[in-house]
Amino acid sequence: MANKPADIIQATIDFWKAYTGQTLSTQEARESISNMSGFFALLNEWEGNEREAASKEPAGKEGQE
């Protein structure tokens, strides 16, 4: 399992090479990692916002619109 930054970058390059047949540059791999990290951070933020909003709803109102 990749655990050092260089390993993660190489794993990203290897993954996309196998998936697309094209080799990413180191910079492209870094950008891909950054984009995916940002995407999942945003999903996590949205989920937190939904949980916070749900916790403020009166009892028995969850899931009703």
Phi, psi and omega in degrees: 000138180287131179222348175259151180309317180295323178294320181293319178297314180295321178298323178294315178300314181296318180300309183290330175297315180291325184282320186247342185082000179249147181262124176282150170283167177302318180295319178297321178295318178298317179296320178298315178298315180297317179297316180293320178298316178296320179299312181289329174296319178294316177301318179296319178297315179299317179298318177299319178296319179295318179295319179297315179296319180294326180288341180268351179286147176300151180305138178087358182259353182300133175081356180262139178225000000 
